[in-house]
Amino acid sequence: MKKADIKINKVYTDNKGTEKCVMDIGPQYTLLPGQEDTDCLRYFHTVKKGVVTKQCNSDHTFNTTRESFAKWAKAEVIRTPEEELEFLANLPRRE
């Protein structure tokens, strides 16, 4: 996947059963002080519960570079409009 394809509030999969939702994108999510690559993002894992994906506890968020996330992500998770509305309504608040 291309870095430019990664968007906030979208869910991505590695096609191996893992899904991650991008919460925010920005240089404030660098992993280490002085890190050269500041094109970073914050995400959380999602858990499948029937048809609709429910979120994990928002305290369990992770930071990574957009490049690393793009290498992991194979596809965006596509939902019906109803599933998407329910998912967005239940998103944890961004910090």
C-alpha positions as CSV (number, residue, x, y, z in Angstrom):
1,M,0.0,0.0,0.0
2,K,1.2,3.6,-0.6
3,K,1.8,6.0,2.3
4,A,-0.5,8.5,0.6
5,D,-3.4,6.0,0.7
6,I,-3.4,5.9,4.5
7,K,-6.2,8.1,6.0
8,I,-7.4,9.0,9.5
9,N,-10.4,7.0,10.8
10,K,-9.9,4.2,8.2
11,V,-9.2,0.6,9.1
12,Y,-6.6,-1.5,7.3
13,T,-5.8,-5.2,7.3
14,D,-2.7,-7.3,6.6
15,N,-5.1,-10.0,5.2
16,K,-4.0,-12.3,8.0
17,G,-6.7,-11.4,10.5
18,T,-5.3,-8.3,12.0
19,E,-7.0,-4.9,11.6
20,K,-5.7,-1.5,12.7
21,C,-7.5,1.8,12.7
22,V,-5.6,5.0,12.1
23,M,-6.5,7.6,14.8
24,D,-4.3,10.5,13.8
25,I,-1.3,11.4,11.6
26,G,1.5,13.9,12.4
27,P,5.0,14.4,13.6
28,Q,4.0,14.3,17.2
29,Y,3.8,10.5,17.0
30,T,7.5,9.9,16.4
31,L,8.8,7.0,18.4
32,L,12.2,8.4,19.5
33,P,13.5,11.9,20.1
34,G,15.6,13.0,17.1
35,Q,14.0,10.5,14.8
36,E,14.5,11.5,11.2
37,D,11.3,10.2,9.7
38,T,8.5,12.4,11.2
39,D,5.8,11.2,8.9
40,C,4.1,9.2,11.7
41,L,0.7,8.1,12.8
42,R,-1.2,6.7,15.9
43,Y,-3.3,3.6,15.5
44,F,-5.2,1.0,17.6
45,H,-6.1,-2.6,16.9
46,T,-9.7,-3.5,16.2
47,V,-11.4,-6.8,17.1
48,K,-14.0,-8.6,15.0
49,K,-17.4,-9.0,16.7
50,G,-19.8,-10.5,14.2
51,V,-20.2,-8.3,11.2
52,V,-19.2,-4.9,12.7
53,T,-15.7,-4.3,14.0
54,K,-15.6,-3.0,17.5
55,Q,-12.7,-1.0,18.9
56,C,-10.2,-2.1,21.5
57,N,-9.7,0.1,24.5
58,S,-8.3,3.4,23.3
59,D,-5.6,3.3,26.0
60,H,-3.9,0.7,23.8
61,T,-2.7,2.9,21.0
62,F,0.5,2.7,19.2
63,N,2.8,5.0,17.2
64,T,4.7,4.1,14.0
65,T,5.9,5.7,10.8
66,R,3.5,5.9,7.9
67,E,6.1,4.0,5.8
68,S,6.1,1.1,8.2
69,F,2.3,1.1,8.5
70,A,2.1,1.1,4.6
71,K,4.4,-1.9,4.4
72,W,2.2,-3.8,6.9
73,A,-1.2,-2.8,5.3
74,K,-2.4,-4.8,2.4
75,A,-5.9,-3.3,2.0
76,E,-8.4,-0.9,3.5
77,V,-11.3,-2.6,5.3
78,I,-14.5,-1.8,3.4
79,R,-17.8,-1.7,5.2
80,T,-21.4,-1.1,4.3
81,P,-22.6,2.5,4.9
82,E,-24.4,1.3,8.0
83,E,-21.4,-0.5,9.4
84,E,-19.2,2.5,8.7
85,L,-21.6,4.9,10.5
86,E,-21.7,2.6,13.6
87,F,-17.9,2.2,13.5
88,L,-17.3,6.0,13.3
89,A,-19.9,6.6,16.1
90,N,-17.9,4.4,18.4
91,L,-14.4,5.7,17.6
92,P,-12.3,6.7,20.6
93,R,-11.6,10.4,20.9
94,R,-8.3,11.6,19.6
95,E,-6.0,13.1,22.2
